[in-house]
């Protein structure tokens, strides 16, 4: 596999290891189930991508049959026109038979064009269905990090009755957010595999939308991580400054 292309197997391996890490760290959290679902989508996607990359033999066969039947009919029409001219040379300026040949040619061309585009539409629908799953799970990942307040471990706020339960330590919260960012990044990579497999403008536009979505959500996650680390740094600086103060005389 060249380094200019994404490898679905390697992405799945990375996602499988991430799922193991998440389960080991947060076995009772919903994020482990979300990561397992993303891994399942990835495994289903492999079969979907293989089906998209292969030609539809039945449709291609039907195209061949339509084309062959059309050529036979056109040939028969030409043969009849030649025989008519042979028997009646004066009919050379007659359009009898020519109109039928033209109509058959147009019908055959339209039929072949429709069947070839039908194959593209079928593959496009398959790709868009898979991309819809990835877009949905990206929003689910975002929902799991939504209530993770970056200042909650610092105890800088007062809880209310409706406040969500926040029992993660600073380290656990950072790891939780890191896992969300990794899952979002891998979701974008799984989406990119579709445009790598199928050269279609509608699929490419949808992939770009999902990549923009996952990048935007990842940025939100990393902003929270930076707030946590900045809060830790400020707290340590404040503690160190207080310990270095001269005792009162």
The 8 nearest C-alpha neighbors of each residue, nearest first, counted from 0:
[[1, 2, 6, 4, 5, 3, 7, 9],
 [2, 0, 3, 4, 5, 6, 7, 9],
 [1, 3, 4, 0, 5, 6, 9, 7],
 [2, 4, 1, 5, 0, 6, 195, 192],
 [5, 3, 2, 1, 6, 0, 195, 192],
 [4, 6, 7, 192, 3, 2, 188, 10],
 [5, 7, 9, 8, 10, 4, 0, 192],
 [6, 8, 10, 9, 11, 5, 45, 192],
 [9, 7, 11, 10, 6, 12, 45, 13],
 [8, 10, 12, 11, 6, 7, 13, 5],
 [11, 9, 7, 13, 12, 8, 14, 6],
 [10, 12, 14, 8, 9, 13, 15, 7],
 [13, 11, 9, 15, 14, 10, 8, 16],
 [14, 12, 10, 16, 11, 15, 9, 17],
 [13, 15, 17, 11, 12, 16, 18, 10],
 [16, 14, 12, 18, 17, 13, 11, 19],
 [15, 17, 19, 13, 18, 14, 20, 12],
 [18, 16, 14, 20, 19, 15, 21, 13],
 [17, 19, 15, 21, 16, 20, 34, 35],
 [20, 18, 16, 22, 17, 21, 23, 15],
 [21, 19, 17, 23, 18, 22, 24, 16],
 [20, 22, 18, 24, 23, 19, 31, 25],
 [23, 21, 26, 19, 31, 25, 24, 20],
 [22, 24, 20, 21, 26, 25, 19, 18],
 [23, 25, 21, 22, 20, 26, 171, 19],
 [24, 26, 22, 28, 27, 21, 23, 31],
 [27, 25, 22, 28, 23, 24, 31, 21],
 [26, 28, 25, 29, 31, 22, 30, 24],
 [29, 27, 25, 30, 26, 31, 32, 22],
 [28, 30, 32, 31, 33, 27, 143, 25],
 [29, 31, 33, 32, 28, 34, 143, 21],
 [30, 32, 34, 22, 29, 33, 21, 28],
 [33, 31, 35, 29, 30, 34, 36, 28],
 [32, 34, 30, 36, 35, 31, 37, 29],
 [33, 35, 37, 31, 36, 32, 18, 30],
 [34, 36, 32, 38, 33, 37, 18, 31],
 [37, 35, 39, 33, 34, 38, 32, 40],
 [38, 36, 34, 40, 39, 35, 41, 33],
 [37, 39, 41, 35, 36, 40, 14, 34],
 [38, 40, 36, 42, 41, 37, 35, 43],
 [41, 39, 37, 43, 38, 42, 44, 36],
 [40, 42, 44, 38, 39, 43, 37, 11],
 [43, 41, 39, 44, 45, 40, 38, 11],
 [44, 42, 40, 45, 41, 46, 39, 47],
 [43, 45, 47, 41, 42, 46, 40, 48],
 [44, 46, 48, 47, 42, 43, 49, 41],
 [45, 47, 49, 44, 48, 43, 50, 42],
 [48, 46, 44, 50, 45, 49, 51, 43],
 [47, 49, 51, 45, 50, 46, 44, 52],
 [50, 48, 46, 52, 51, 47, 45, 53],
 [49, 51, 47, 48, 53, 52, 46, 54],
 [52, 50, 48, 49, 53, 122, 47, 197],
 [51, 53, 49, 50, 196, 48, 54, 197],
 [52, 54, 50, 51, 49, 55, 56, 48],
 [55, 53, 56, 52, 51, 59, 50, 118],
 [54, 56, 58, 57, 59, 53, 118, 60],
 [55, 57, 59, 58, 54, 60, 61, 53],
 [58, 56, 60, 59, 55, 61, 62, 54],
 [57, 59, 61, 60, 55, 56, 62, 114],
 [58, 60, 62, 56, 61, 57, 55, 63],
 [61, 59, 57, 63, 58, 62, 56, 64],
 [60, 62, 58, 64, 63, 59, 57, 65],
 [63, 61, 59, 65, 60, 64, 111, 66],
 [64, 62, 60, 66, 61, 65, 67, 59],
 [63, 65, 61, 67, 66, 62, 68, 60],
 [66, 64, 68, 62, 67, 63, 69, 61],
 [65, 67, 69, 63, 64, 68, 62, 70],
 [66, 68, 64, 70, 69, 65, 63, 71],
 [69, 67, 71, 65, 70, 66, 64, 72],
 [68, 70, 66, 72, 71, 67, 107, 65],
 [71, 69, 73, 67, 72, 68, 74, 66],
 [70, 72, 74, 68, 69, 73, 75, 67],
 [71, 73, 75, 69, 74, 70, 76, 68],
 [74, 72, 70, 76, 75, 71, 100, 69],
 [75, 73, 71, 77, 76, 72, 70, 78],
 [74, 76, 78, 72, 73, 77, 71, 79],
 [75, 77, 73, 79, 78, 74, 100, 72],
 [78, 76, 80, 74, 79, 75, 81, 73],
 [77, 79, 75, 81, 76, 80, 74, 82],
 [80, 78, 82, 76, 77, 81, 83, 75],
 [79, 81, 77, 83, 82, 78, 96, 76],
 [82, 80, 84, 78, 83, 79, 85, 77],
 [81, 83, 85, 79, 80, 84, 78, 86],
 [82, 84, 80, 86, 81, 85, 87, 79],
 [85, 83, 88, 87, 81, 82, 86, 90],
 [86, 84, 82, 83, 87, 88, 81, 80],
 [85, 87, 83, 84, 82, 88, 81, 89],
 [86, 88, 84, 89, 85, 90, 83, 91],
 [89, 87, 84, 90, 85, 91, 86, 83],
 [88, 90, 87, 91, 84, 92, 93, 86],
 [89, 91, 93, 88, 92, 87, 84, 83],
 [92, 90, 89, 93, 88, 84, 87, 94],
 [93, 91, 90, 94, 89, 95, 88, 84],
 [92, 94, 90, 95, 91, 89, 97, 96],
 [95, 93, 97, 96, 92, 98, 91, 90],
 [94, 96, 93, 97, 98, 80, 99, 90],
 [95, 97, 99, 98, 80, 94, 100, 76],
 [98, 96, 100, 94, 99, 95, 101, 80],
 [97, 99, 101, 100, 96, 102, 94, 95],
 [98, 100, 102, 96, 97, 101, 103, 76],
 [101, 99, 97, 103, 98, 102, 73, 76],
 [102, 100, 104, 98, 99, 103, 105, 97],
 [101, 103, 99, 105, 104, 100, 98, 106],
 [102, 104, 106, 100, 105, 101, 107, 99],
 [105, 103, 101, 107, 102, 106, 108, 100],
 [104, 106, 108, 102, 103, 107, 109, 101],
 [107, 105, 103, 109, 108, 104, 110, 102],
 [106, 108, 110, 104, 109, 105, 69, 103],
 [109, 107, 105, 111, 110, 106, 112, 104],
 [108, 110, 112, 106, 107, 111, 113, 105],
 [109, 111, 107, 113, 108, 112, 106, 114],
 [110, 112, 114, 108, 113, 109, 62, 115],
 [113, 111, 109, 115, 110, 114, 108, 116],
 [114, 112, 110, 116, 111, 115, 117, 109],
 [113, 115, 117, 111, 116, 112, 110, 62],
 [114, 116, 112, 117, 118, 113, 111, 119],
 [117, 115, 119, 113, 118, 114, 112, 120],
 [116, 118, 114, 120, 115, 119, 113, 121],
 [117, 119, 121, 116, 115, 120, 122, 114],
 [120, 118, 116, 122, 117, 121, 123, 115],
 [119, 121, 123, 117, 122, 118, 124, 116],
 [122, 120, 118, 124, 123, 119, 117, 125],
 [121, 123, 125, 119, 124, 120, 51, 126],
 [122, 124, 120, 126, 125, 121, 119, 127],
 [125, 123, 127, 121, 126, 122, 128, 120],
 [124, 126, 122, 128, 123, 127, 121, 129],
 [125, 127, 123, 129, 128, 124, 130, 122],
 [128, 126, 130, 124, 129, 125, 131, 123],
 [129, 127, 131, 125, 126, 130, 124, 132],
 [128, 130, 126, 132, 131, 127, 125, 133],
 [129, 131, 127, 133, 132, 128, 134, 190],
 [130, 132, 134, 128, 129, 133, 127, 135],
 [133, 131, 135, 129, 130, 134, 136, 128],
 [132, 134, 130, 136, 135, 131, 137, 186],
 [133, 135, 131, 137, 132, 136, 209, 130],
 [136, 134, 132, 138, 133, 137, 131, 139],
 [135, 137, 139, 133, 138, 134, 140, 132],
 [138, 136, 140, 134, 139, 135, 133, 183],
 [137, 139, 141, 136, 135, 140, 142, 134],
 [140, 138, 136, 142, 141, 137, 135, 143],
 [141, 139, 137, 143, 142, 138, 136, 179],
 [140, 142, 138, 139, 144, 143, 145, 137],
 [141, 143, 145, 139, 140, 144, 138, 146],
 [144, 142, 140, 141, 145, 139, 30, 146],
 [143, 145, 147, 141, 142, 146, 176, 140],
 [144, 146, 142, 143, 147, 141, 148, 140],
 [147, 145, 144, 148, 143, 163, 142, 165],
 [146, 148, 144, 145, 149, 172, 165, 143],
 [147, 149, 151, 150, 146, 223, 145, 165],
 [150, 148, 227, 223, 151, 226, 147, 224],
 [149, 151, 153, 148, 152, 227, 155, 154],
 [150, 152, 153, 148, 154, 149, 155, 165],
 [153, 151, 154, 169, 150, 168, 167, 149],
 [152, 154, 150, 151, 155, 230, 231, 169],
 [155, 153, 152, 151, 156, 150, 157, 158],
 [156, 154, 153, 150, 151, 157, 152, 158],
 [155, 157, 154, 158, 151, 150, 153, 159],
 [156, 158, 159, 155, 154, 162, 151, 160],
 [159, 157, 162, 156, 160, 161, 163, 164],
 [160, 158, 162, 161, 157, 163, 156, 164],
 [159, 161, 162, 158, 163, 164, 157, 165],
 [162, 160, 159, 163, 158, 164, 157, 165],
 [161, 163, 159, 160, 158, 164, 165, 157],
 [164, 162, 165, 161, 146, 160, 158, 159],
 [163, 165, 166, 162, 146, 167, 161, 158],
 [166, 164, 167, 163, 151, 147, 148, 152],
 [165, 167, 164, 168, 152, 151, 172, 171],
 [168, 166, 171, 172, 165, 169, 152, 170],
 [167, 169, 171, 170, 172, 152, 166, 173],
 [168, 170, 172, 171, 152, 173, 167, 227],
 [169, 171, 173, 168, 172, 174, 167, 175],
 [172, 170, 174, 168, 173, 169, 167, 175],
 [171, 173, 175, 169, 174, 170, 167, 168],
 [172, 174, 176, 170, 175, 171, 177, 224],
 [173, 175, 177, 171, 172, 176, 178, 170],
 [176, 174, 172, 178, 173, 177, 171, 179],
 [175, 177, 179, 173, 178, 174, 220, 172],
 [178, 176, 174, 180, 179, 175, 173, 181],
 [177, 179, 181, 175, 176, 180, 182, 174],
 [178, 180, 176, 182, 177, 181, 183, 140],
 [179, 181, 217, 177, 183, 178, 182, 184],
 [182, 180, 184, 178, 183, 179, 185, 177],
 [183, 181, 179, 185, 184, 180, 186, 178],
 [184, 182, 186, 180, 213, 181, 185, 137],
 [183, 185, 181, 187, 186, 182, 180, 188],
 [186, 184, 188, 182, 187, 183, 189, 181],
 [187, 185, 183, 189, 184, 188, 182, 133],
 [186, 188, 210, 190, 184, 185, 189, 213],
 [189, 187, 185, 191, 190, 186, 184, 192],
 [188, 190, 186, 192, 191, 187, 185, 41],
 [191, 189, 187, 188, 192, 206, 193, 130],
 [190, 192, 188, 193, 189, 194, 206, 187],
 [193, 191, 195, 189, 190, 194, 196, 188],
 [194, 192, 196, 195, 191, 190, 197, 126],
 [193, 195, 197, 196, 203, 191, 192, 198],
 [194, 196, 192, 193, 197, 191, 198, 4],
 [195, 197, 193, 194, 52, 192, 198, 48],
 [198, 196, 194, 199, 195, 193, 52, 51],
 [197, 199, 194, 196, 200, 195, 203, 202],
 [198, 200, 202, 201, 197, 203, 194, 123],
 [199, 201, 203, 202, 204, 198, 205, 194],
 [202, 200, 204, 203, 199, 205, 123, 127],
 [203, 201, 205, 199, 204, 200, 206, 194],
 [202, 204, 200, 206, 201, 205, 194, 199],
 [205, 203, 207, 201, 202, 206, 200, 208],
 [206, 204, 208, 202, 207, 203, 209, 201],
 [205, 207, 203, 209, 208, 204, 190, 191],
 [206, 208, 210, 204, 205, 209, 211, 203],
 [209, 207, 205, 211, 206, 210, 212, 204],
 [210, 208, 212, 206, 211, 207, 134, 213],
 [209, 211, 187, 207, 213, 212, 208, 214],
 [212, 210, 208, 214, 209, 213, 215, 207],
 [213, 211, 209, 215, 210, 214, 208, 216],
 [212, 214, 216, 210, 183, 215, 211, 217],
 [215, 213, 217, 211, 212, 216, 210, 218],
 [214, 216, 218, 212, 213, 217, 211, 219],
 [217, 215, 213, 219, 218, 214, 212, 220],
 [218, 216, 220, 214, 180, 219, 215, 213],
 [217, 219, 215, 221, 216, 220, 222, 214],
 [220, 218, 216, 222, 217, 221, 215, 223],
 [221, 219, 217, 223, 218, 222, 176, 180],
 [222, 220, 224, 218, 223, 219, 225, 217],
 [221, 223, 225, 219, 220, 224, 218, 226],
 [222, 224, 226, 221, 220, 149, 225, 227],
 [225, 223, 221, 227, 222, 226, 173, 228],
 [224, 226, 222, 228, 223, 227, 229, 221],
 [227, 225, 229, 223, 224, 228, 230, 222],
 [228, 226, 230, 224, 149, 225, 229, 231],
 [229, 227, 231, 225, 230, 226, 232, 224],
 [228, 230, 226, 232, 231, 227, 225, 233],
 [229, 231, 227, 233, 228, 232, 226, 234],
 [232, 230, 228, 234, 229, 233, 235, 227],
 [233, 231, 229, 235, 234, 230, 236, 228],
 [234, 232, 236, 230, 235, 231, 237, 229],
 [235, 233, 231, 237, 232, 236, 230, 238],
 [234, 236, 238, 232, 237, 233, 239, 231],
 [237, 235, 233, 239, 234, 238, 240, 232],
 [236, 238, 240, 234, 235, 239, 233, 241],
 [239, 237, 235, 241, 240, 236, 234, 242],
 [238, 240, 236, 242, 241, 237, 235, 243],
 [241, 239, 237, 243, 238, 242, 236, 244],
 [240, 242, 238, 239, 243, 244, 237, 236],
 [243, 241, 239, 240, 244, 238, 245, 237],
 [244, 242, 240, 241, 239, 245, 238, 246],
 [243, 245, 241, 242, 246, 240, 247, 239],
 [244, 246, 243, 247, 242, 248, 241, 240],
 [247, 245, 248, 244, 243, 242, 241, 240],
 [248, 246, 245, 244, 243, 242, 241, 240],
 [247, 246, 245, 244, 243, 242, 241, 240]]
